[in-house]
Amino acid sequence: MNKIILHLIFCLVATNCFAIDYYSPGDSLWVWAKGGLNIRATPTDTAKVIGRVTNGSLVIALEGQDQNYPYTIEVIKRSAKTGDNEKGYYPNFKLKGYWAKIKYNGTIGYVFDGYLSKLPTFIGHKYDEQREEDFHVLALKKRNKLLKQIGQNKYDQQEHKFIRYIFDNGCIIDISGESGSWSKEMLFPDHLSLIEGYLIYAHTMKMETDTLLEKGEDYLIFKVEMGILTIKKVGSFLIICEEHSC
């Protein structure tokens, strides 16, 4: 799918910005919390901690998403000096979710579902030094079959590069670049939410050092090191785009 098609997809109606959008009893859910998740005896943050789930673990949902217990965690609330000792303020970004009743290694309890996803967790931040492949590409290859690769992971004589990876789960990753700039566009067709898009990127970069520039019902825009990150929810598609220059 080329960028023209992706831009056309942007015209579709998108859903809201929340945690994992939907799950049912018996669904397998992956934990995307770097520090792990506490399992509590009842659906409240003051309940007794009866266990802990490590990052990258698989839990089983015992009930569907219960919106009777709303819960939020503020992730980013930043201000920065803009000059003359004045501060510029940026939109607050909150990781929103509910309490999920789950089973993990025989323990039954409740965890905050803002860190849960049906997409297997991307673990680690290291690149393959031999192949120099992108982290997200390597992460997907661990659990999914690469159906097709277009282009090579190197620059041509004109110092341009374009490579496309198409996976059997429907994910597509485009990476392109030239001297002084590069971009990466990832498409996920699995009804993932904006928050899950944030977690995908946060498992690769140190998002706590980045700044949320703009947010909407169907998008988040961050200023990242030497570039811009856009996370866009369009219908059933989640699109993550990085644009960098130096």
C-alpha positions as CSV (number, residue, x, y, z in Angstrom):
1,M,0.0,0.0,0.0
2,N,1.6,3.2,-1.1
3,K,1.4,6.7,0.6
4,I,-1.3,7.9,-1.8
5,I,-3.5,5.1,-0.5
6,L,-2.6,5.9,3.1
7,H,-3.5,9.5,2.6
8,L,-6.9,8.5,1.1
9,I,-7.5,6.4,4.2
10,F,-7.1,9.5,6.3
11,C,-10.4,10.8,4.9
12,L,-12.4,7.9,6.6
13,V,-14.1,8.3,10.0
14,A,-11.9,7.5,12.9
15,T,-12.7,6.3,16.4
16,N,-11.8,7.9,19.7
17,C,-8.5,8.1,21.6
18,F,-8.6,5.5,24.4
19,A,-6.8,2.4,25.5
20,I,-7.4,-1.0,23.9
21,D,-10.8,-0.5,22.2
22,Y,-12.4,-3.8,22.8
23,Y,-11.8,-7.3,24.2
24,S,-14.0,-10.3,25.1
25,P,-13.8,-13.1,27.8
26,G,-11.1,-15.5,26.8
27,D,-9.1,-13.1,24.7
28,S,-5.3,-13.2,25.0
29,L,-3.9,-9.8,25.8
30,W,-0.3,-8.7,25.9
31,V,1.2,-6.4,28.5
32,W,3.0,-3.3,27.2
33,A,4.1,-1.8,30.5
34,K,7.9,-1.4,30.8
35,G,7.7,-1.6,34.6
36,G,5.0,-4.4,34.6
37,L,1.5,-4.2,36.0
38,N,0.2,-4.9,39.5
39,I,-2.7,-7.4,39.9
40,R,-5.2,-6.1,42.4
41,A,-7.9,-8.0,44.3
42,T,-10.6,-5.6,43.3
43,P,-11.0,-3.0,40.5
44,T,-9.5,0.0,42.3
45,D,-6.0,1.4,42.7
46,T,-6.3,1.2,46.5
47,A,-7.0,-2.6,46.5
48,K,-4.5,-5.2,47.8
49,V,-1.8,-6.1,45.3
50,I,-2.0,-9.9,44.9
51,G,0.5,-10.4,42.0
52,R,2.4,-8.7,39.3
53,V,2.6,-9.2,35.5
54,T,5.9,-8.5,33.8
55,N,6.3,-6.5,30.6
56,G,5.7,-8.7,27.5
57,S,3.6,-11.3,29.4
58,L,0.4,-12.8,28.1
59,V,-2.8,-12.6,30.2
60,I,-6.3,-14.0,29.6
61,A,-9.3,-11.7,29.8
62,L,-12.0,-13.2,32.0
63,E,-14.6,-10.5,31.3
64,G,-15.2,-7.9,28.6
65,Q,-14.1,-4.3,29.1
66,D,-16.0,-2.9,32.1
67,Q,-16.5,0.8,31.7
68,N,-18.1,1.1,35.2
69,Y,-14.6,1.6,36.6
70,P,-13.0,4.4,34.7
71,Y,-9.3,5.1,35.4
72,T,-6.7,7.4,34.0
73,I,-3.0,7.9,34.2
74,E,-1.4,11.1,33.1
75,V,1.7,10.2,31.0
76,I,2.9,13.5,29.6
77,K,2.4,17.0,31.0
78,R,5.3,19.1,29.8
79,S,6.3,22.8,29.7
80,A,9.4,24.1,28.1
81,K,11.2,27.4,28.0
82,T,10.6,29.3,24.7
83,G,13.0,32.2,25.2
84,D,13.4,35.1,27.6
85,N,12.7,32.7,30.4
86,E,9.1,32.3,29.2
87,K,7.4,29.0,29.3
88,G,5.4,27.4,26.5
89,Y,2.8,24.9,27.5
90,Y,1.8,21.8,25.5
91,P,-1.4,19.7,25.6
92,N,-1.7,17.1,28.3
93,F,-1.6,13.5,27.3
94,K,-3.4,10.9,29.4
95,L,-3.2,7.2,29.1
96,K,-6.9,6.2,29.6
97,G,-8.3,2.8,30.4
98,Y,-10.5,0.6,32.6
99,W,-9.9,-2.3,35.0
100,A,-9.7,-5.7,33.3
101,K,-10.4,-8.9,35.2
102,I,-7.6,-11.3,34.0
103,K,-5.9,-14.6,34.8
104,Y,-2.1,-14.8,34.9
105,N,-0.1,-17.9,36.0
106,G,-3.1,-19.1,38.1
107,T,-3.7,-15.7,39.7
108,I,-7.1,-14.0,39.1
109,G,-7.4,-10.3,39.7
110,Y,-7.7,-6.9,38.1
111,V,-5.1,-4.9,36.0
112,F,-5.3,-1.5,34.3
113,D,-6.1,-2.2,30.7
114,G,-4.4,1.0,29.3
115,Y,-1.3,-1.1,29.0
116,L,-2.9,-4.2,27.3
117,S,-3.1,-5.0,23.6
118,K,-4.0,-7.8,21.3
119,L,-0.7,-7.1,19.5
120,P,2.3,-9.1,21.0
121,T,4.7,-6.8,22.9
122,F,7.8,-5.5,21.1
123,I,10.6,-6.2,23.5
124,G,14.1,-4.7,23.5
125,H,15.7,-1.7,21.7
126,K,18.7,-3.3,20.0
127,Y,19.2,-3.5,16.2
128,D,20.7,-6.4,14.4
129,E,24.2,-5.2,13.8
130,Q,24.8,-7.6,10.9
131,R,21.6,-6.7,9.0
132,E,21.1,-3.2,10.4
133,E,17.3,-3.7,10.2
134,D,14.8,-1.4,11.8
135,F,13.6,-2.4,15.3
136,H,9.9,-2.7,14.5
137,V,10.7,-4.8,11.5
138,L,12.8,-7.2,13.6
139,A,10.1,-7.3,16.3
140,L,7.4,-8.2,13.8
141,K,9.6,-10.9,12.2
142,K,9.8,-12.7,15.5
143,R,6.1,-13.6,15.5
144,N,4.9,-13.0,11.9
145,K,5.9,-14.2,8.5
146,L,7.4,-11.7,6.1
147,L,5.3,-12.2,2.9
148,K,7.2,-9.7,0.7
149,Q,10.0,-7.3,0.7
150,I,10.4,-4.5,-1.9
151,G,13.7,-2.8,-2.2
152,Q,16.9,-3.3,-0.2
153,N,18.0,-1.9,3.1
154,K,20.7,0.3,1.7
155,Y,21.2,3.5,-0.3
156,D,21.5,3.6,-4.0
157,Q,24.1,5.5,-6.0
158,Q,22.0,8.6,-5.7
159,E,21.9,8.2,-1.9
160,H,18.2,7.3,-1.9
161,K,16.6,4.4,-0.1
162,F,13.2,2.9,-0.1
163,I,12.2,-0.5,1.4
164,R,8.7,-2.0,2.1
165,Y,8.0,-4.9,4.4
166,I,4.6,-6.7,4.1
167,F,3.7,-9.2,6.8
168,D,1.1,-12.0,7.0
169,N,-0.8,-10.2,9.8
170,G,-1.5,-7.3,7.4
171,C,1.2,-4.9,8.8
172,I,3.1,-2.8,6.3
173,I,6.3,-0.8,7.0
174,D,7.7,1.7,4.6
175,I,11.2,3.2,5.2
176,S,12.7,5.8,2.9
177,G,15.5,8.3,3.1
178,E,18.1,10.4,1.5
179,S,21.0,12.5,2.7
180,G,20.0,14.4,5.8
181,S,16.4,13.0,6.2
182,W,14.5,9.8,6.5
183,S,11.0,8.6,7.3
184,K,9.1,5.5,8.4
185,E,5.5,4.8,8.0
186,M,3.8,1.8,9.7
187,L,0.3,0.5,9.1
188,F,-1.5,-1.8,11.5
189,P,-4.9,-3.2,10.4
190,D,-5.9,-4.9,13.7
191,H,-8.2,-2.3,15.2
192,L,-5.5,-0.9,17.4
193,S,-6.1,2.3,19.3
194,L,-4.1,5.5,19.4
195,I,-2.9,4.6,22.9
196,E,-1.6,1.2,21.5
197,G,0.2,3.2,18.9
198,Y,1.8,5.3,21.6
199,L,2.9,2.1,23.4
200,I,4.4,0.7,20.2
201,Y,6.6,3.7,19.8
202,A,7.3,4.1,23.5
203,H,8.8,0.6,23.5
204,T,11.3,1.8,21.0
205,M,12.2,5.4,22.1
206,K,12.4,7.3,25.3
207,M,9.0,9.0,25.0
208,E,9.3,10.7,28.3
209,T,11.8,13.1,26.7
210,D,9.5,14.0,23.9
211,T,6.8,16.6,23.7
212,L,3.1,16.3,22.7
213,L,2.5,19.1,20.2
214,E,-1.1,18.5,19.3
215,K,-3.9,16.0,19.9
216,G,-7.3,15.3,18.5
217,E,-9.9,12.6,18.7
218,D,-8.2,10.6,16.0
219,Y,-4.5,11.7,16.1
220,L,-1.5,12.5,18.3
221,I,1.5,14.6,17.1
222,F,4.8,14.5,19.1
223,K,8.0,16.4,18.6
224,V,10.8,13.8,18.9
225,E,14.5,14.0,18.5
226,M,15.2,15.7,15.2
227,G,11.7,15.1,13.9
228,I,8.0,14.6,14.2
229,L,6.0,11.6,15.1
230,T,2.3,11.3,14.1
231,I,0.0,8.6,15.3
232,K,-3.3,8.4,13.3
233,K,-6.4,6.3,13.9
234,V,-8.5,5.8,10.7
235,G,-11.3,3.4,10.8
236,S,-9.8,0.0,11.6
237,F,-6.3,1.2,10.6
238,L,-3.6,2.6,12.9
239,I,-0.8,4.5,11.1
240,I,2.4,5.6,12.8
241,C,4.6,8.0,10.8
242,E,8.1,9.2,11.8
243,E,9.8,12.0,9.9
244,H,13.4,13.0,10.8
245,S,16.0,15.4,9.5
246,C,19.4,16.4,10.6
